Amino acid sequence: MNTRAPAVEARQLTKTYPGDVTALDGMDITVAPGIVFGLLGPNGAGKSTTVKILTTLARPDSGTATVAGHDVLRDPRRVRRAIGVVAQQSGADPVATGRENLQLQGRLYGLSGAALNRRVDELLERFTLADAARRPVKGYSGGMRRRLDVALGLVHRPEVLFLDEPTTGLDPEARTAMWEEIGRLAGEEGLTILLTTHYLEEADRLAERIAIVDRGRIVVEGTPDALKGELRGDAVHMELGEPVGEAGRTRLTDALTALPAVHEALCEGRRISVRVDDGAAAVPALLAALDRAGASVASATVARPSLDDVYLRHAGRRYAEVQAGPEAVLAGGVR
Ligand SMILES: Nc1ncnc2c1ncn2[C@@H]1O[C@H](COP(=O)(O)OP(=O)(O)OP(=O)(O)O)[C@@H](O)[C@H]1O
């Protein structure tokens, strides 16, 4: 068990934006030092607002937070020294070269001379940017820019690194490369990483602990395995031939939960998800029960519980349906 003080601790953070938009509604986070902690949630859940407060770029309306032991409101300068931030928007100067960007960032943190050059070379090497070091950043690919962004966040050897949606906008190959890089960083001594993401797969793969954010608060927190393990048995997902209304949904879920094998049934639009001990064995009985209740099933798939199921259980909605835009298919299509 880790007995050291938390690297990040937030208590009951609230934040309302003009127009009465509640971004945070009692956000509580505790991140042990030296781990990758994933804040997972759909667009608009409040992840960026949380990161802004923890990195001293915004003030909460109420609540408290410490990062690396420093209070974000009382001691913002100390917090800034202790953290590295990789924001959603790149902070690199596109006209300057990769090397120049790193040198400037190092100088801002008080590095100079041989120590600065050593650190810059080390980071260029490590993020496979050495060959491109003398080229202006505007000619870099998306993946190279993102790697440079992470290198910029690490120049001054922070204790806590914030990665806000580190792979959004990257193609699958660059995303996989970035995951490997973050995985390596995670092994680095003492570094704590707070990662925000709306990719279930990203959180599942990288984070030792995950907190699911929904409507400005944490709905559930734990290791990916523990969260998935909470869901006993298999998930059976069925697609109905025809959409059903409110009354029909209740009738179908009642018909399914009446079966002894069924732990839980949820119906949304055309989709019905059921939790059972043994998915393959249960399918015939599920189909028969739906048939008796007057519904035709177009397809049925059996899956081990995924983080999507965890989200559905705790937020009461399917992740892919909350997540707007083309990312939904990827985000929902995990395992
Ligand atoms: N400056 C702002 N002014 C008004 N509303 C804002 C502002 N910033 C965020 N919001 C609103 O606050 C809520 C939380 O936004 P936030 O950016 O924290 O969510 P998020 O989970 O990080 O989503 P995303 O992945 O899209 O950044 C959203 O409803 C958003 O529209």
The ligand as an SDF file (V2000), in Angstrom:
LIG
                    3D

 31 33  0  0  0  0  0  0  0  0999 V2000
  -15.1370   29.1010  -20.5350 N   0  0  0  0  0  0  0  0  0  0  0  0
  -16.3250   28.5110  -20.4860 C   0  0  0  0  0  0  0  0  0  0  0  0
  -17.4700   29.2500  -20.5140 N   0  0  0  0  0  0  0  0  0  0  0  0
  -18.6890   28.6590  -20.4570 C   0  0  0  0  0  0  0  0  0  0  0  0
  -18.8690   27.3180  -20.3460 N   0  0  0  0  0  0  0  0  0  0  0  0
  -17.7840   26.5310  -20.3090 C   0  0  0  0  0  0  0  0  0  0  0  0
  -16.4510   27.0860  -20.3720 C   0  0  0  0  0  0  0  0  0  0  0  0
  -15.5630   26.0570  -20.3210 N   0  0  0  0  0  0  0  0  0  0  0  0
  -16.3050   24.9320  -20.2160 C   0  0  0  0  0  0  0  0  0  0  0  0
  -17.6250   25.2060  -20.2010 N   0  0  0  0  0  0  0  0  0  0  0  0
  -18.7390   24.2370  -20.0570 C   0  0  0  0  0  0  0  0  0  0  0  0
  -18.5120   23.5190  -18.8550 O   0  0  0  0  0  0  0  0  0  0  0  0
  -18.8240   22.1320  -19.0210 C   0  0  0  0  0  0  0  0  0  0  0  0
  -17.5970   21.2780  -18.7070 C   0  0  0  0  0  0  0  0  0  0  0  0
  -16.5870   21.5280  -19.7070 O   0  0  0  0  0  0  0  0  0  0  0  0
  -15.1400   20.8740  -19.7090 P   0  0  0  0  0  0  0  0  0  0  0  0
  -14.3890   21.4910  -20.8530 O   0  0  0  0  0  0  0  0  0  0  0  0
  -14.5590   20.9490  -18.3620 O   0  0  0  0  0  0  0  0  0  0  0  0
  -15.4870   19.3700  -20.0410 O   0  0  0  0  0  0  0  0  0  0  0  0
  -14.5520   18.2380  -20.6060 P   0  0  0  0  0  0  0  0  0  0  0  0
  -14.9980   16.9980  -19.9230 O   0  0  0  0  0  0  0  0  0  0  0  0
  -13.1350   18.5870  -20.4670 O   0  0  0  0  0  0  0  0  0  0  0  0
  -14.9260   18.1880  -22.1340 O   0  0  0  0  0  0  0  0  0  0  0  0
  -13.9490   18.3230  -23.3860 P   0  0  0  0  0  0  0  0  0  0  0  0
  -13.3900   16.9660  -23.5760 O   0  0  0  0  0  0  0  0  0  0  0  0
  -14.9120   18.7250  -24.4720 O   0  0  0  0  0  0  0  0  0  0  0  0
  -12.9400   19.3940  -23.0790 O   0  0  0  0  0  0  0  0  0  0  0  0
  -19.3220   22.0060  -20.4540 C   0  0  0  0  0  0  0  0  0  0  0  0
  -20.7320   22.1040  -20.4080 O   0  0  0  0  0  0  0  0  0  0  0  0
  -18.7390   23.1940  -21.1560 C   0  0  0  0  0  0  0  0  0  0  0  0
  -19.5480   23.5890  -22.2460 O   0  0  0  0  0  0  0  0  0  0  0  0
  1  2  1  0
  2  3  1  0
  2  7  2  0
  3  4  2  0
  4  5  1  0
  5  6  2  0
  6  7  1  0
  6 10  1  0
  7  8  1  0
  8  9  2  0
  9 10  1  0
 10 11  1  0
 11 12  1  0
 11 30  1  0
 12 13  1  0
 13 14  1  0
 13 28  1  0
 14 15  1  0
 15 16  1  0
 16 17  2  0
 16 18  1  0
 16 19  1  0
 19 20  1  0
 20 21  2  0
 20 22  1  0
 20 23  1  0
 23 24  1  0
 24 25  2  0
 24 26  1  0
 24 27  1  0
 28 29  1  0
 28 30  1  0
 30 31  1  0
M  END
$$$$
